[in-house]
Amino acid sequence: MAELTPQEFLDKVLKPEKESDHICWDCKFLKPVIEGSRFPPADLIGYCMKIHWPHYWGVADFNVVKKCYAFESKKVPK
């Protein structure tokens, strides 16, 4: 069995409510809305934990983001 990094473990265990091709899905600062959660508005895919800290920016699926100053890939280069 392969060792998982903490980020890979969270990605595997915490299933997001939605998935899309949004640029934020590949960012380590996105905290997705968890499946079955009823609190956030229906259009949110998650929250950016870096932008506007400590009030966190809600990321909606319909926002077109081509580039972000806070983006950091959650994939570790090998």
C-alpha positions as CSV (number, residue, x, y, z in Angstrom):
1,M,0.0,0.0,0.0
2,A,1.4,3.4,-1.0
3,E,1.9,6.1,1.5
4,L,-0.4,9.1,1.1
5,T,0.6,12.7,1.9
6,P,-1.7,14.5,4.2
7,Q,-3.2,16.4,1.3
8,E,-3.8,13.2,-0.7
9,F,-5.5,11.6,2.3
10,L,-7.9,14.6,2.8
11,D,-8.7,14.6,-1.0
12,K,-9.6,10.9,-0.7
13,V,-11.6,11.0,2.5
14,L,-13.4,14.3,2.3
15,K,-15.6,14.0,-0.8
16,P,-16.6,17.4,-2.3
17,E,-20.2,18.3,-3.0
18,K,-19.4,19.3,-6.6
19,E,-16.5,19.0,-9.0
20,S,-15.7,21.2,-12.0
21,D,-12.8,22.3,-14.2
22,H,-12.3,25.4,-12.1
23,I,-8.7,26.5,-11.6
24,C,-9.1,26.5,-7.8
25,W,-9.5,22.7,-7.7
26,D,-5.8,22.3,-8.2
27,C,-4.9,24.9,-5.5
28,K,-3.8,23.8,-2.0
29,F,-5.7,26.6,-0.4
30,L,-9.2,25.6,-1.6
31,K,-11.3,23.9,1.0
32,P,-14.2,22.3,-0.8
33,V,-17.7,22.2,0.4
34,I,-18.1,18.7,1.8
35,E,-20.7,16.3,0.4
36,G,-23.9,16.5,2.4
37,S,-23.2,19.9,3.9
38,R,-26.3,22.1,3.8
39,F,-24.8,25.3,5.1
40,P,-23.2,27.1,2.2
41,P,-25.1,28.5,-0.8
42,A,-25.7,26.1,-3.6
43,D,-23.3,27.8,-6.1
44,L,-20.2,27.6,-3.9
45,I,-17.6,24.9,-4.6
46,G,-15.4,25.9,-1.6
47,Y,-13.5,28.6,0.2
48,C,-10.1,30.0,-0.5
49,M,-8.1,29.9,2.8
50,K,-5.5,32.5,1.6
51,I,-7.5,35.3,0.0
52,H,-9.1,37.7,2.4
53,W,-7.9,35.8,5.5
54,P,-9.4,35.5,8.1
55,H,-12.8,36.0,6.3
56,Y,-12.1,33.6,3.4
57,W,-13.3,34.1,-0.1
58,G,-16.2,32.0,-1.2
59,V,-15.4,30.4,-4.6
60,A,-18.5,30.0,-6.8
61,D,-18.5,27.5,-9.8
62,F,-19.6,30.3,-12.2
63,N,-16.6,32.5,-11.4
64,V,-14.2,32.5,-14.4
65,V,-10.7,32.6,-12.8
66,K,-7.8,32.3,-15.3
67,K,-5.0,33.4,-13.0
68,C,-4.7,33.9,-9.3
69,Y,-2.0,35.5,-7.3
70,A,-2.6,33.1,-4.4
71,F,-2.5,29.9,-6.5
72,E,-0.2,27.2,-5.3
73,S,-0.5,23.7,-6.8
74,K,-1.3,21.0,-4.3
75,K,0.5,18.5,-6.5
76,V,4.1,18.1,-5.2
77,P,6.7,18.1,-8.1
78,K,8.7,14.9,-8.2
